[in-house]
């Protein structure tokens, strides 16, 4: 894509771009920051909800809600070059790679805009990533449906099917894709089947899942193991791979309807000094964490995430945000020296 006479090329399997004539690479989010400096995160404000029921659900539910609140109270204008950005965003979203940030953030924004992708991009540019203002452990699981109304948002928690039903549907979706395209192989199409199956589990029969991070990881691992077996099976064996079985969660939220009305939300502004202090504190915590984990590793050289012991993804994201590391390619990390702004 070309923005302001700069040509960006998407690195395959990532959400990073190279730029003609530059050595640095940039995420889609950083591209927005570079080319829309005057408006980037200009509307970013903390949102609080007086209805505590919202905070019983996982972040994905909250993020859709917060995007809808932003749309209702202060809908942003469309971006210049919106179509160019949309094509790049869709290329990333359709890449079938796991662990990318943009696809989930884009989906939250599109839900709030009733699937208007141009306005969804504006939400991301003007408000930044959707973030949770309250950290709360998910103690109860739920299957729920969300409906956007003129008066607010309805969240219906109901169990018309089981978690095993969702897993069966996810595996069936992967199996059907394999049957439709027998040329899919373990070598080059694992990511495709994985994305199809995982998406089906977390959005099935117009309902979402609210669960703990540990449960979500278990589901993804279970699906990945099934897909590996599926891709290793030959057509003349009939792809007879049994669907995996899981234990149903016992700690379920009671069936209920949560009614969120617009007057239950409030934009809470922080002063520039408060925001800067919070950023400084977060940056220092990140630096100390990096020093603790990577003090013995060399600086300013390309290292794989395997060599670094597969560090937590959120740590790498924060470290890159604060300029302590570079991530020039998928699975590659450069720990920057202090002379280059590192730690």
Secondary structure as the mmCIF struct_conf table of DSSP 4:
data_model
#
loop_
_struct_conf.conf_type_id
_struct_conf.id
_struct_conf.beg_label_comp_id
_struct_conf.beg_label_asym_id
_struct_conf.beg_label_seq_id
_struct_conf.end_label_comp_id
_struct_conf.end_label_asym_id
_struct_conf.end_label_seq_id
STRN STRN1 UNK A 2 UNK A 3
TURN_TY1_P TURN_TY1_P1 UNK A 4 UNK A 5
STRN STRN2 UNK A 6 UNK A 10
HELX_LH_PP_P HELX_LH_PP_P1 UNK A 11 UNK A 11
TURN_TY1_P TURN_TY1_P2 UNK A 12 UNK A 13
BEND BEND1 UNK A 14 UNK A 15
STRN STRN3 UNK A 16 UNK A 19
TURN_TY1_P TURN_TY1_P3 UNK A 20 UNK A 21
BEND BEND2 UNK A 23 UNK A 23
STRN STRN4 UNK A 25 UNK A 27
HELX_RH_AL_P HELX_RH_AL_P1 UNK A 28 UNK A 35
TURN_TY1_P TURN_TY1_P4 UNK A 37 UNK A 43
STRN STRN5 UNK A 46 UNK A 49
BEND BEND3 UNK A 50 UNK A 50
HELX_RH_3T_P HELX_RH_3T_P1 UNK A 52 UNK A 56
BEND BEND4 UNK A 57 UNK A 57
HELX_RH_AL_P HELX_RH_AL_P2 UNK A 59 UNK A 74
HELX_LH_PP_P HELX_LH_PP_P2 UNK A 75 UNK A 79
TURN_TY1_P TURN_TY1_P5 UNK A 80 UNK A 81
HELX_RH_AL_P HELX_RH_AL_P3 UNK A 82 UNK A 93
TURN_TY1_P TURN_TY1_P6 UNK A 94 UNK A 95
BEND BEND5 UNK A 98 UNK A 99
HELX_RH_AL_P HELX_RH_AL_P4 UNK A 101 UNK A 112
TURN_TY1_P TURN_TY1_P7 UNK A 113 UNK A 114
BEND BEND6 UNK A 115 UNK A 115
HELX_RH_AL_P HELX_RH_AL_P5 UNK A 117 UNK A 127
BEND BEND7 UNK A 129 UNK A 129
BEND BEND8 UNK A 133 UNK A 134
BEND BEND9 UNK A 140 UNK A 140
STRN STRN6 UNK A 141 UNK A 141
STRN STRN7 UNK A 142 UNK A 148
BEND BEND10 UNK A 150 UNK A 151
STRN STRN8 UNK A 152 UNK A 157
BEND BEND11 UNK A 160 UNK A 161
HELX_RH_AL_P HELX_RH_AL_P6 UNK A 163 UNK A 180
TURN_TY1_P TURN_TY1_P8 UNK A 182 UNK A 183
HELX_RH_AL_P HELX_RH_AL_P7 UNK A 186 UNK A 202
STRN STRN9 UNK A 203 UNK A 204
TURN_TY1_P TURN_TY1_P9 UNK A 205 UNK A 206
STRN STRN10 UNK A 207 UNK A 210
HELX_RH_AL_P HELX_RH_AL_P8 UNK A 213 UNK A 231
TURN_TY1_P TURN_TY1_P10 UNK A 232 UNK A 232
BEND BEND12 UNK A 233 UNK A 233
HELX_RH_3T_P HELX_RH_3T_P2 UNK A 235 UNK A 237
TURN_TY1_P TURN_TY1_P11 UNK A 238 UNK A 239
HELX_LH_PP_P HELX_LH_PP_P3 UNK A 242 UNK A 244
HELX_LH_PP_P HELX_LH_PP_P4 UNK A 247 UNK A 249
BEND BEND13 UNK A 250 UNK A 250
STRN STRN11 UNK A 252 UNK A 252
HELX_LH_PP_P HELX_LH_PP_P5 UNK A 253 UNK A 254
BEND BEND14 UNK A 255 UNK A 255
STRN STRN12 UNK A 256 UNK A 261
HELX_RH_3T_P HELX_RH_3T_P3 UNK A 262 UNK A 264
STRN STRN13 UNK A 265 UNK A 268
HELX_RH_AL_P HELX_RH_AL_P9 UNK A 272 UNK A 294
TURN_TY1_P TURN_TY1_P12 UNK A 295 UNK A 296
BEND BEND15 UNK A 297 UNK A 297
BEND BEND16 UNK A 299 UNK A 301
STRN STRN14 UNK A 302 UNK A 304
TURN_TY1_P TURN_TY1_P13 UNK A 305 UNK A 309
HELX_RH_AL_P HELX_RH_AL_P10 UNK A 313 UNK A 321
TURN_TY1_P TURN_TY1_P14 UNK A 322 UNK A 323
BEND BEND17 UNK A 324 UNK A 324
STRN STRN15 UNK A 325 UNK A 329
TURN_TY1_P TURN_TY1_P15 UNK A 330 UNK A 331
STRN STRN16 UNK A 332 UNK A 335
HELX_LH_PP_P HELX_LH_PP_P6 UNK A 336 UNK A 337
HELX_RH_3T_P HELX_RH_3T_P4 UNK A 338 UNK A 340
TURN_TY1_P TURN_TY1_P16 UNK A 341 UNK A 341
#
